[in-house]
Every structure is written in structure tokens, then in C-alpha cells.
């Protein structure tokens, strides 16, 4: 076995392991959302759940982050004028 093929096999193996671990963490993060942990004065548990639903709608790839592209896409879906200059 050459060093190059060994590296490719390792890379492929670790890529699969990393992807599976990331996938599990994303599912765990979704399953572990506890709205009570986010309550601040003036917001109810239902308010937090509603905000989470909107956040999840904006977060197209479910990575827990809203990128400028995702934000612009959401604003366009909700018929808001969102130019590249508005969202950057």
C-alpha cells in the first residue's frame, strides 16, 4: 500500500466518521432544545418556541447559524425587499 492510497483511505474513513458525528450532534441539538433555558423577562415559553420555529425556518441547512444568504432568502420568501447591500 502506498502512502498516498493510505492517506486517501484514512481521509475517507475520517470524513465518514466526522459526518456521522456531525449528523448525530445536529439531531441531539434538535432533540435537546429546552425553551425554558432561553426565557427572559417579557417572553413566555410559547414565545421562545415560536422564535425557534422562525429561526429553524431561516436556517436552511440546519447548522444552527443563519448566514447572510439564508437571511436574504428568508426575507425574500416573506416578501421583504432584501438587496445584497441590505443583508451583508
Biopython code that builds the backbone (N, CA, C, O; Angstrom):
import numpy as np
from Bio.PDB.StructureBuilder import StructureBuilder

atoms = [
    (1, "UNK", "N", (0.839, -1.169, 0.000)),
    (1, "UNK", "CA", (0.000, 0.000, 0.000)),
    (1, "UNK", "C", (0.889, 1.238, 0.000)),
    (1, "UNK", "O", (1.818, 1.352, 0.800)),
    (2, "UNK", "N", (0.594, 2.147, -0.894)),
    (2, "UNK", "CA", (1.399, 3.360, -0.966)),
    (2, "UNK", "C", (0.929, 4.356, 0.087)),
    (2, "UNK", "O", (-0.175, 4.258, 0.623)),
    (3, "UNK", "N", (1.798, 5.308, 0.362)),
    (3, "UNK", "CA", (1.466, 6.347, 1.342)),
    (3, "UNK", "C", (0.261, 7.163, 0.872)),
    (3, "UNK", "O", (-0.578, 7.566, 1.677)),
    (4, "UNK", "N", (0.186, 7.399, -0.428)),
    (4, "UNK", "CA", (-0.900, 8.202, -0.991)),
    (4, "UNK", "C", (-2.246, 7.483, -0.829)),
    (4, "UNK", "O", (-3.230, 8.102, -0.423)),
    (5, "UNK", "N", (-2.297, 6.192, -1.142)),
    (5, "UNK", "CA", (-3.566, 5.472, -1.014)),
    (5, "UNK", "C", (-3.950, 5.311, 0.453)),
    (5, "UNK", "O", (-5.135, 5.326, 0.787)),
    (6, "UNK", "N", (-2.967, 5.157, 1.326)),
    (6, "UNK", "CA", (-3.237, 5.066, 2.757)),
    (6, "UNK", "C", (-3.865, 6.364, 3.240)),
    (6, "UNK", "O", (-4.822, 6.338, 4.014)),
    (7, "UNK", "N", (-3.349, 7.476, 2.799)),
    (7, "UNK", "CA", (-3.885, 8.776, 3.197)),
    (7, "UNK", "C", (-5.313, 8.963, 2.694)),
    (7, "UNK", "O", (-6.162, 9.491, 3.412)),
    (8, "UNK", "N", (-5.573, 8.540, 1.484)),
    (8, "UNK", "CA", (-6.921, 8.672, 0.938)),
    (8, "UNK", "C", (-7.918, 7.814, 1.707)),
    (8, "UNK", "O", (-9.035, 8.246, 1.988)),
    (9, "UNK", "N", (-7.503, 6.593, 2.044)),
    (9, "UNK", "CA", (-8.394, 5.723, 2.816)),
    (9, "UNK", "C", (-8.665, 6.330, 4.184)),
    (9, "UNK", "O", (-9.806, 6.340, 4.647)),
    (10, "UNK", "N", (-7.620, 6.837, 4.832)),
    (10, "UNK", "CA", (-7.815, 7.460, 6.142)),
    (10, "UNK", "C", (-8.726, 8.672, 6.035)),
    (10, "UNK", "O", (-9.622, 8.863, 6.856)),
    (11, "UNK", "N", (-8.492, 9.475, 5.033)),
    (11, "UNK", "CA", (-9.300, 10.674, 4.842)),
    (11, "UNK", "C", (-10.761, 10.300, 4.614)),
    (11, "UNK", "O", (-11.656, 10.916, 5.193)),
    (12, "UNK", "N", (-11.005, 9.311, 3.787)),
    (12, "UNK", "CA", (-12.374, 8.865, 3.519)),
    (12, "UNK", "C", (-13.020, 8.336, 4.799)),
    (12, "UNK", "O", (-14.174, 8.647, 5.094)),
    (13, "UNK", "N", (-12.271, 7.539, 5.553)),
    (13, "UNK", "CA", (-12.794, 6.975, 6.802)),
    (13, "UNK", "C", (-13.131, 8.089, 7.792)),
    (13, "UNK", "O", (-14.226, 8.112, 8.355)),
    (14, "UNK", "N", (-12.199, 9.005, 8.002)),
    (14, "UNK", "CA", (-12.434, 10.076, 8.959)),
    (14, "UNK", "C", (-13.524, 11.034, 8.479)),
    (14, "UNK", "O", (-14.252, 11.608, 9.289)),
    (15, "UNK", "N", (-13.631, 11.203, 7.175)),
    (15, "UNK", "CA", (-14.712, 12.024, 6.638)),
    (15, "UNK", "C", (-16.069, 11.426, 6.968)),
    (15, "UNK", "O", (-16.989, 12.143, 7.364)),
    (16, "UNK", "N", (-16.197, 10.113, 6.805)),
    (16, "UNK", "CA", (-17.455, 9.429, 7.129)),
    (16, "UNK", "C", (-17.723, 9.516, 8.625)),
    (16, "UNK", "O", (-18.849, 9.799, 9.035)),
    (17, "UNK", "N", (-16.708, 9.276, 9.443)),
    (17, "UNK", "CA", (-16.869, 9.348, 10.898)),
    (17, "UNK", "C", (-17.266, 10.759, 11.312)),
    (17, "UNK", "O", (-18.183, 10.940, 12.113)),
    (18, "UNK", "N", (-16.577, 11.757, 10.769)),
    (18, "UNK", "CA", (-16.884, 13.144, 11.103)),
    (18, "UNK", "C", (-18.312, 13.491, 10.698)),
    (18, "UNK", "O", (-19.046, 14.112, 11.466)),
    (19, "UNK", "N", (-18.704, 13.088, 9.490)),
    (19, "UNK", "CA", (-20.048, 13.382, 9.013)),
    (19, "UNK", "C", (-21.097, 12.741, 9.916)),
    (19, "UNK", "O", (-22.079, 13.388, 10.278)),
    (20, "UNK", "N", (-20.898, 11.479, 10.282)),
    (20, "UNK", "CA", (-21.851, 10.782, 11.151)),
    (20, "UNK", "C", (-21.926, 11.461, 12.516)),
    (20, "UNK", "O", (-23.009, 11.625, 13.077)),
    (21, "UNK", "N", (-20.760, 11.856, 13.047)),
    (21, "UNK", "CA", (-20.740, 12.525, 14.348)),
    (21, "UNK", "C", (-21.458, 13.873, 14.263)),
    (21, "UNK", "O", (-22.225, 14.224, 15.159)),
    (22, "UNK", "N", (-21.213, 14.621, 13.200)),
    (22, "UNK", "CA", (-21.882, 15.902, 12.995)),
    (22, "UNK", "C", (-23.387, 15.696, 12.880)),
    (22, "UNK", "O", (-24.171, 16.439, 13.469)),
    (23, "UNK", "N", (-23.778, 14.690, 12.124)),
    (23, "UNK", "CA", (-25.187, 14.379, 11.947)),
    (23, "UNK", "C", (-25.836, 14.034, 13.289)),
    (23, "UNK", "O", (-26.949, 14.477, 13.574)),
    (24, "UNK", "N", (-25.144, 13.248, 14.109)),
    (24, "UNK", "CA", (-25.659, 12.891, 15.426)),
    (24, "UNK", "C", (-25.764, 14.121, 16.319)),
    (24, "UNK", "O", (-26.748, 14.278, 17.041)),
    (25, "UNK", "N", (-24.759, 14.996, 16.278)),
    (25, "UNK", "CA", (-24.781, 16.198, 17.098)),
    (25, "UNK", "C", (-25.921, 17.124, 16.691)),
    (25, "UNK", "O", (-26.556, 17.737, 17.549)),
    (26, "UNK", "N", (-26.183, 17.230, 15.401)),
    (26, "UNK", "CA", (-27.294, 18.062, 14.945)),
    (26, "UNK", "C", (-28.621, 17.507, 15.445)),
    (26, "UNK", "O", (-29.484, 18.261, 15.895)),
    (27, "UNK", "N", (-28.783, 16.191, 15.366)),
    (27, "UNK", "CA", (-30.015, 15.574, 15.866)),
    (27, "UNK", "C", (-30.132, 15.748, 17.372)),
    (27, "UNK", "O", (-31.220, 16.008, 17.887)),
    (28, "UNK", "N", (-29.028, 15.607, 18.072)),
    (28, "UNK", "CA", (-29.021, 15.783, 19.522)),
    (28, "UNK", "C", (-29.361, 17.215, 19.879)),
    (28, "UNK", "O", (-30.124, 17.461, 20.813)),
    (29, "UNK", "N", (-28.800, 18.162, 19.144)),
    (29, "UNK", "CA", (-29.078, 19.576, 19.409)),
    (29, "UNK", "C", (-30.558, 19.872, 19.194)),
    (29, "UNK", "O", (-31.158, 20.624, 19.962)),
    (30, "UNK", "N", (-31.146, 19.289, 18.164)),
    (30, "UNK", "CA", (-32.563, 19.492, 17.925)),
    (30, "UNK", "C", (-33.395, 18.866, 19.046)),
    (30, "UNK", "O", (-34.368, 19.458, 19.514)),
    (31, "UNK", "N", (-33.003, 17.675, 19.466)),
    (31, "UNK", "CA", (-33.757, 16.966, 20.491)),
    (31, "UNK", "C", (-33.613, 17.623, 21.855)),
    (31, "UNK", "O", (-34.509, 17.496, 22.689)),
    (32, "UNK", "N", (-32.516, 18.318, 22.103)),
    (32, "UNK", "CA", (-32.250, 18.875, 23.414)),
    (32, "UNK", "C", (-32.710, 20.317, 23.588)),
    (32, "UNK", "O", (-32.414, 20.921, 24.619)),
    (33, "UNK", "N", (-33.412, 20.886, 22.634)),
    (33, "UNK", "CA", (-33.846, 22.267, 22.781)),
    (33, "UNK", "C", (-34.824, 22.370, 23.950)),
    (33, "UNK", "O", (-35.886, 21.748, 23.946)),
    (34, "UNK", "N", (-34.451, 23.157, 24.935)),
    (34, "UNK", "CA", (-35.275, 23.350, 26.125)),
    (34, "UNK", "C", (-35.631, 24.834, 26.183)),
    (34, "UNK", "O", (-34.791, 25.654, 26.553)),
    (35, "UNK", "N", (-36.858, 25.188, 25.824)),
    (35, "UNK", "CA", (-37.227, 26.598, 25.734)),
    (35, "UNK", "C", (-37.064, 27.353, 27.054)),
    (35, "UNK", "O", (-36.781, 28.551, 27.048)),
    (36, "UNK", "N", (-37.238, 26.676, 28.164)),
    (36, "UNK", "CA", (-37.107, 27.324, 29.469)),
    (36, "UNK", "C", (-35.709, 27.902, 29.688)),
    (36, "UNK", "O", (-35.538, 28.832, 30.476)),
    (37, "UNK", "N", (-34.719, 27.359, 29.000)),
    (37, "UNK", "CA", (-33.345, 27.852, 29.132)),
    (37, "UNK", "C", (-33.161, 29.220, 28.471)),
    (37, "UNK", "O", (-32.151, 29.887, 28.700)),
    (38, "UNK", "N", (-34.126, 29.640, 27.658)),
    (38, "UNK", "CA", (-33.997, 30.874, 26.893)),
    (38, "UNK", "C", (-34.975, 31.962, 27.342)),
    (38, "UNK", "O", (-35.021, 33.035, 26.740)),
    (39, "UNK", "N", (-35.736, 31.704, 28.363)),
    (39, "UNK", "CA", (-36.732, 32.677, 28.804)),
    (39, "UNK", "C", (-36.049, 33.884, 29.440)),
    (39, "UNK", "O", (-35.155, 33.754, 30.276)),
    (40, "UNK", "N", (-36.493, 35.038, 29.022)),
    (40, "UNK", "CA", (-36.057, 36.311, 29.598)),
    (40, "UNK", "C", (-37.331, 37.070, 29.967)),
    (40, "UNK", "O", (-38.410, 36.748, 29.470)),
    (41, "UNK", "N", (-37.210, 38.070, 30.832)),
    (41, "UNK", "CA", (-38.419, 38.821, 31.212)),
    (41, "UNK", "C", (-39.171, 39.336, 29.981)),
    (41, "UNK", "O", (-38.585, 39.942, 29.084)),
    (42, "UNK", "N", (-40.457, 39.083, 29.961)),
    (42, "UNK", "CA", (-41.294, 39.529, 28.857)),
    (42, "UNK", "C", (-41.581, 38.455, 27.821)),
    (42, "UNK", "O", (-42.443, 38.649, 26.964)),
    (43, "UNK", "N", (-40.876, 37.320, 27.877)),
    (43, "UNK", "CA", (-41.109, 36.225, 26.928)),
    (43, "UNK", "C", (-41.622, 34.997, 27.665)),
    (43, "UNK", "O", (-41.141, 34.651, 28.744)),
    (44, "UNK", "N", (-42.596, 34.355, 27.066)),
    (44, "UNK", "CA", (-43.124, 33.111, 27.623)),
    (44, "UNK", "C", (-42.463, 31.924, 26.933)),
    (44, "UNK", "O", (-41.734, 32.083, 25.954)),
    (45, "UNK", "N", (-42.725, 30.751, 27.452)),
    (45, "UNK", "CA", (-42.223, 29.529, 26.811)),
    (45, "UNK", "C", (-42.750, 29.427, 25.387)),
    (45, "UNK", "O", (-42.015, 29.034, 24.481)),
    (46, "UNK", "N", (-44.007, 29.776, 25.181)),
    (46, "UNK", "CA", (-44.578, 29.729, 23.833)),
    (46, "UNK", "C", (-43.899, 30.726, 22.911)),
    (46, "UNK", "O", (-43.680, 30.429, 21.737)),
    (47, "UNK", "N", (-43.560, 31.909, 23.424)),
    (47, "UNK", "CA", (-42.822, 32.894, 22.624)),
    (47, "UNK", "C", (-41.499, 32.311, 22.145)),
    (47, "UNK", "O", (-41.128, 32.474, 20.983)),
    (48, "UNK", "N", (-40.794, 31.636, 23.035)),
    (48, "UNK", "CA", (-39.498, 31.031, 22.697)),
    (48, "UNK", "C", (-39.684, 29.954, 21.641)),
    (48, "UNK", "O", (-38.908, 29.878, 20.688)),
    (49, "UNK", "N", (-40.702, 29.123, 21.803)),
    (49, "UNK", "CA", (-40.970, 28.078, 20.809)),
    (49, "UNK", "C", (-41.300, 28.693, 19.444)),
    (49, "UNK", "O", (-40.873, 28.176, 18.411)),
    (50, "UNK", "N", (-42.047, 29.777, 19.438)),
    (50, "UNK", "CA", (-42.374, 30.458, 18.177)),
    (50, "UNK", "C", (-41.108, 31.026, 17.524)),
    (50, "UNK", "O", (-40.921, 30.909, 16.313)),
    (51, "UNK", "N", (-40.243, 31.640, 18.337)),
    (51, "UNK", "CA", (-38.987, 32.184, 17.802)),
    (51, "UNK", "C", (-38.100, 31.072, 17.252)),
    (51, "UNK", "O", (-37.454, 31.245, 16.218)),
    (52, "UNK", "N", (-38.066, 29.939, 17.937)),
    (52, "UNK", "CA", (-37.266, 28.792, 17.471)),
    (52, "UNK", "C", (-37.798, 28.291, 16.135)),
    (52, "UNK", "O", (-37.020, 27.932, 15.250)),
    (53, "UNK", "N", (-39.104, 28.267, 15.987)),
    (53, "UNK", "CA", (-39.702, 27.829, 14.725)),
    (53, "UNK", "C", (-39.298, 28.754, 13.574)),
    (53, "UNK", "O", (-38.977, 28.289, 12.480)),
    (54, "UNK", "N", (-39.317, 30.051, 13.825)),
    (54, "UNK", "CA", (-38.914, 31.019, 12.800)),
    (54, "UNK", "C", (-37.420, 30.872, 12.506)),
    (54, "UNK", "O", (-37.007, 30.890, 11.347)),
    (55, "UNK", "N", (-36.610, 30.727, 13.564)),
    (55, "UNK", "CA", (-35.167, 30.538, 13.374)),
    (55, "UNK", "C", (-34.905, 29.310, 12.503)),
    (55, "UNK", "O", (-34.120, 29.367, 11.556)),
    (56, "UNK", "N", (-35.565, 28.205, 12.830)),
    (56, "UNK", "CA", (-35.378, 26.973, 12.052)),
    (56, "UNK", "C", (-35.812, 27.157, 10.599)),
    (56, "UNK", "O", (-35.230, 26.555, 9.697)),
    (57, "UNK", "N", (-36.821, 27.979, 10.371)),
    (57, "UNK", "CA", (-37.265, 28.264, 9.006)),
    (57, "UNK", "C", (-36.203, 29.064, 8.246)),
    (57, "UNK", "O", (-36.005, 28.847, 7.050)),
    (58, "UNK", "N", (-35.532, 29.968, 8.919)),
    (58, "UNK", "CA", (-34.469, 30.771, 8.298)),
    (58, "UNK", "C", (-33.215, 29.931, 8.064)),
    (58, "UNK", "O", (-32.534, 30.108, 7.054)),
    (59, "UNK", "N", (-32.905, 29.024, 8.981)),
    (59, "UNK", "CA", (-31.677, 28.221, 8.949)),
    (59, "UNK", "C", (-31.846, 27.057, 7.963)),
    (59, "UNK", "O", (-32.185, 25.943, 8.361)),
    (60, "UNK", "N", (-31.608, 27.324, 6.691)),
    (60, "UNK", "CA", (-31.918, 26.363, 5.629)),
    (60, "UNK", "C", (-31.142, 25.058, 5.729)),
    (60, "UNK", "O", (-31.680, 23.999, 5.408)),
    (61, "UNK", "N", (-29.888, 25.114, 6.166)),
    (61, "UNK", "CA", (-29.094, 23.884, 6.228)),
    (61, "UNK", "C", (-29.032, 23.291, 7.628)),
    (61, "UNK", "O", (-28.275, 22.351, 7.868)),
    (62, "UNK", "N", (-29.810, 23.823, 8.543)),
    (62, "UNK", "CA", (-29.930, 23.301, 9.919)),
    (62, "UNK", "C", (-28.602, 23.190, 10.651)),
    (62, "UNK", "O", (-28.383, 22.249, 11.413)),
    (63, "UNK", "N", (-27.708, 24.163, 10.417)),
    (63, "UNK", "CA", (-26.427, 24.118, 11.118)),
    (63, "UNK", "C", (-26.420, 24.940, 12.401)),
    (63, "UNK", "O", (-25.397, 25.025, 13.081)),
    (64, "UNK", "N", (-27.554, 25.544, 12.731)),
    (64, "UNK", "CA", (-27.643, 26.333, 13.945)),
    (64, "UNK", "C", (-27.199, 27.775, 13.770)),
    (64, "UNK", "O", (-27.119, 28.527, 14.741)),
    (65, "UNK", "N", (-26.911, 28.158, 12.541)),
    (65, "UNK", "CA", (-26.480, 29.517, 12.233)),
    (65, "UNK", "C", (-27.328, 30.057, 11.096)),
    (65, "UNK", "O", (-27.800, 29.296, 10.250)),
    (66, "UNK", "N", (-27.521, 31.366, 11.074)),
    (66, "UNK", "CA", (-28.210, 31.997, 9.956)),
    (66, "UNK", "C", (-27.186, 32.864, 9.230)),
    (66, "UNK", "O", (-26.742, 33.889, 9.747)),
    (67, "UNK", "N", (-26.826, 32.443, 8.044)),
    (67, "UNK", "CA", (-25.854, 33.177, 7.231)),
    (67, "UNK", "C", (-26.565, 34.325, 6.522)),
    (67, "UNK", "O", (-27.794, 34.337, 6.453)),
    (68, "UNK", "N", (-25.814, 35.288, 5.996)),
    (68, "UNK", "CA", (-26.449, 36.362, 5.228)),
    (68, "UNK", "C", (-27.272, 35.838, 4.052)),
    (68, "UNK", "O", (-28.324, 36.394, 3.737)),
    (69, "UNK", "N", (-26.805, 34.784, 3.406)),
    (69, "UNK", "CA", (-27.552, 34.203, 2.280)),
    (69, "UNK", "C", (-28.881, 33.633, 2.767)),
    (69, "UNK", "O", (-29.913, 33.826, 2.124)),
    (70, "UNK", "N", (-28.861, 32.929, 3.905)),
    (70, "UNK", "CA", (-30.090, 32.366, 4.458)),
    (70, "UNK", "C", (-31.046, 33.477, 4.903)),
    (70, "UNK", "O", (-32.256, 33.378, 4.698)),
    (71, "UNK", "N", (-30.505, 34.523, 5.506)),
    (71, "UNK", "CA", (-31.326, 35.646, 5.937)),
    (71, "UNK", "C", (-31.986, 36.319, 4.736)),
    (71, "UNK", "O", (-33.183, 36.607, 4.753)),
    (72, "UNK", "N", (-31.193, 36.565, 3.693)),
    (72, "UNK", "CA", (-31.749, 37.195, 2.488)),
    (72, "UNK", "C", (-32.820, 36.307, 1.866)),
    (72, "UNK", "O", (-33.862, 36.800, 1.434)),
    (73, "UNK", "N", (-32.570, 35.004, 1.818)),
    (73, "UNK", "CA", (-33.539, 34.068, 1.269)),
    (73, "UNK", "C", (-34.850, 34.116, 2.059)),
    (73, "UNK", "O", (-35.934, 34.119, 1.476)),
    (74, "UNK", "N", (-34.741, 34.152, 3.380)),
    (74, "UNK", "CA", (-35.937, 34.208, 4.223)),
    (74, "UNK", "C", (-36.687, 35.522, 4.010)),
    (74, "UNK", "O", (-37.916, 35.533, 3.931)),
    (75, "UNK", "N", (-35.958, 36.614, 3.919)),
    (75, "UNK", "CA", (-36.604, 37.912, 3.710)),
    (75, "UNK", "C", (-37.327, 37.954, 2.366)),
    (75, "UNK", "O", (-38.407, 38.535, 2.258)),
    (76, "UNK", "N", (-36.741, 37.349, 1.359)),
    (76, "UNK", "CA", (-37.388, 37.282, 0.045)),
    (76, "UNK", "C", (-38.639, 36.405, 0.114)),
    (76, "UNK", "O", (-39.675, 36.752, -0.452)),
    (77, "UNK", "N", (-38.540, 35.267, 0.810)),
    (77, "UNK", "CA", (-39.713, 34.383, 0.961)),
    (77, "UNK", "C", (-40.865, 35.108, 1.646)),
    (77, "UNK", "O", (-42.033, 34.892, 1.322)),
    (78, "UNK", "N", (-40.519, 35.969, 2.596)),
    (78, "UNK", "CA", (-41.554, 36.718, 3.315)),
    (78, "UNK", "C", (-41.860, 38.053, 2.637)),
    (78, "UNK", "O", (-42.447, 38.949, 3.244)),
    (79, "UNK", "N", (-41.454, 38.173, 1.370)),
    (79, "UNK", "CA", (-41.752, 39.319, 0.512)),
    (79, "UNK", "C", (-41.242, 40.635, 1.084)),
    (79, "UNK", "O", (-41.931, 41.654, 1.037)),
    (80, "UNK", "N", (-40.045, 40.602, 1.617)),
    (80, "UNK", "CA", (-39.375, 41.793, 2.098)),
    (80, "UNK", "C", (-38.310, 42.174, 1.086)),
    (80, "UNK", "O", (-37.623, 41.295, 0.566)),
    (81, "UNK", "N", (-38.156, 43.436, 0.796)),
    (81, "UNK", "CA", (-37.140, 43.885, -0.146)),
    (81, "UNK", "C", (-35.765, 43.739, 0.505)),
    (81, "UNK", "O", (-35.411, 44.517, 1.391)),
    (82, "UNK", "N", (-34.997, 42.755, 0.074)),
    (82, "UNK", "CA", (-33.705, 42.482, 0.678)),
    (82, "UNK", "C", (-32.628, 42.423, -0.403)),
    (82, "UNK", "O", (-32.431, 41.393, -1.047)),
    (83, "UNK", "N", (-31.949, 43.526, -0.586)),
    (83, "UNK", "CA", (-30.856, 43.543, -1.562)),
    (83, "UNK", "C", (-29.589, 43.018, -0.898)),
    (83, "UNK", "O", (-29.550, 42.840, 0.319)),
    (84, "UNK", "N", (-28.551, 42.770, -1.700)),
    (84, "UNK", "CA", (-27.274, 42.330, -1.154)),
    (84, "UNK", "C", (-26.696, 43.401, -0.228)),
    (84, "UNK", "O", (-26.018, 43.078, 0.747)),
    (85, "UNK", "N", (-26.961, 44.662, -0.528)),
    (85, "UNK", "CA", (-26.473, 45.742, 0.315)),
    (85, "UNK", "C", (-27.205, 45.790, 1.652)),
    (85, "UNK", "O", (-26.629, 46.200, 2.660)),
    (86, "UNK", "N", (-28.463, 45.375, 1.669)),
    (86, "UNK", "CA", (-29.232, 45.368, 2.899)),
    (86, "UNK", "C", (-28.750, 44.277, 3.841)),
    (86, "UNK", "O", (-28.637, 44.492, 5.047)),
    (87, "UNK", "N", (-28.468, 43.113, 3.288)),
    (87, "UNK", "CA", (-28.044, 41.956, 4.093)),
    (87, "UNK", "C", (-26.629, 41.579, 3.665)),
    (87, "UNK", "O", (-26.426, 41.002, 2.597)),
    (88, "UNK", "N", (-25.666, 41.907, 4.501)),
    (88, "UNK", "CA", (-24.288, 41.534, 4.190)),
    (88, "UNK", "C", (-23.523, 41.214, 5.446)),
    (88, "UNK", "O", (-22.341, 40.878, 5.381)),
]
sb = StructureBuilder()
sb.init_structure("model")
sb.init_model(0)
sb.init_chain("A")
sb.init_seg("    ")
for serial, (resi, resn, name, xyz) in enumerate(atoms, 1):
    if name == "N":
        sb.init_residue(resn, " ", resi, " ")
    sb.init_atom(name, np.array(xyz, "f"), 0.0, 1.0, " ", f" {name:<3s}", serial, name[0])
structure = sb.get_structure()
